[in-house]
Amino acid sequence: MDKRQWQIASETWQAYNAMETTKQRHFDLMTALETKKKKFNLDPTEKESQLLRNLLRDHDVQVNAFKSASNELKQNDPDTHTALFLYIGEINTVLHDIRVAESH
């Protein structure tokens, strides 16, 4: 993506990053609570369960914000939309390949 495209796509890119952040927070807490259950046979406290629900809600809000920003970008500048999604795809492909290699 060139500088102009980054400027045009900045809101969508920020929405994507916010969505990824909330996804990771939810996943991290869910994983920690599962580990707590497996290692110590302790169920989540009500506070932990509520936080997990809140983090999922936060993620849902960010998913909707990203969808909205993405749809707007697609309508206003389809080429920039395509370029952004190619970049996002590249990131996810490289990260996936690294994770697969690390798991072997």
Phi and psi in degrees as a GROMACS rama.xvg file:
@    title "Ramachandran Plot"
@    xaxis  label "Phi"
@    yaxis  label "Psi"
@TYPE xy
-88.9023  174.836  ASP-2
-58.3006  -41.7543  LYS-3
-62.2416  -43.6222  ARG-4
-64.9122  -39.1848  GLN-5
-61.6791  -39.0284  TRP-6
-64.9712  -43.2387  GLN-7
-67.2406  -38.3903  ILE-8
-89.828  2.06637  ALA-9
-58.262  -41.6858  SER-10
-64.8875  -42.2734  GLU-11
-66.9801  -41.0784  THR-12
-63.3618  -43.1866  TRP-13
-64.2025  -39.556  GLN-14
-64.7901  -38.9096  ALA-15
-62.55  -46.1722  TYR-16
-64.1452  -37.7576  ASN-17
-64.4089  -40.7044  ALA-18
-63.5476  -43.2956  MET-19
-63.5489  -39.0898  GLU-20
-64.47  -46.6531  THR-21
-68.3609  -34.2014  THR-22
-61.5136  -46.3687  LYS-23
-65.4678  -40.788  GLN-24
-59.9303  -46.1442  ARG-25
-62.8308  -45.6484  HIS-26
-62.9853  -42.5599  PHE-27
-61.7503  -44.9086  ASP-28
-68.1268  -41.9321  LEU-29
-60.1745  -43.1495  MET-30
-63.6886  -43.2822  THR-31
-62.4563  -39.9984  ALA-32
-69.4854  -36.7758  LEU-33
-65.9542  -40.7866  GLU-34
-63.7932  -42.4135  THR-35
-58.9362  -41.0271  LYS-36
-68.0075  -45.0589  LYS-37
-68.1984  -44.3787  LYS-38
-78.4075  -38.2663  LYS-39
-120.647  0.505973  PHE-40
55.3544  37.6204  ASN-41
-108.649  126.355  LEU-42
-76.1594  157.023  ASP-43
-62.951  146.651  PRO-44
-72.0143  167.606  THR-45
-61.6365  -38.5761  GLU-46
-63.009  -42.49  LYS-47
-65.9926  -42.0633  GLU-48
-63.511  -41.601  SER-49
-64.9734  -41.2751  GLN-50
-62.4302  -41.2404  LEU-51
-60.4991  -43.6168  LEU-52
-63.0588  -41.5577  ARG-53
-64.2519  -40.6148  ASN-54
-65.7606  -36.1345  LEU-55
-66.6954  -40.8678  LEU-56
-61.9435  -44.4244  ARG-57
-57.4824  -43.3975  ASP-58
-63.9539  -43.1183  HIS-59
-58.4632  -40.8635  ASP-60
-61.68  -43.922  VAL-61
-69.79  -34.833  GLN-62
-60.6079  -45.2174  VAL-63
-65.5301  -37.9513  ASN-64
-64.5623  -41.5957  ALA-65
-64.9846  -45.1306  PHE-66
-57.5087  -44.3587  LYS-67
-63.9201  -47.6644  SER-68
-63.9891  -39.2439  ALA-69
-65.5141  -44.4317  SER-70
-62.7525  -40.2743  ASN-71
-64.559  -44.2224  GLU-72
-61.5581  -42.8052  LEU-73
-61.0172  -39.9849  LYS-74
-70.0195  -40.7744  GLN-75
-83.4234  -31.5848  ASN-76
-154.916  81.1317  ASP-77
-57.204  -35.0357  PRO-78
-66.49  -41.3717  ASP-79
-68.0401  -38.0489  THR-80
-58.5998  -47.7218  HIS-81
-61.93  -44.3087  THR-82
-61.9449  -41.5397  ALA-83
-63.7301  -43.6642  LEU-84
-70.7377  -29.3048  PHE-85
-65.3705  -40.6919  LEU-86
-65.3011  -45.7366  TYR-87
-60.1682  -42.2703  ILE-88
-62.2292  -40.1082  GLY-89
-62.2996  -45.0921  GLU-90
-57.5392  -50.7926  ILE-91
-66.4275  -35.0763  ASN-92
-66.1812  -46.9665  THR-93
-62.8304  -46.0415  VAL-94
-62.1616  -40.6956  LEU-95
-61.885  -46.8442  HIS-96
-61.2994  -39.7843  ASP-97
-64.1494  -45.5293  ILE-98
-62.4271  -41.0905  ARG-99
-63.2118  -44.262  VAL-100
-63.5639  -38.4938  ALA-101
-68.209  -27.2274  GLU-102
-81.4505  -6.77857  SER-103
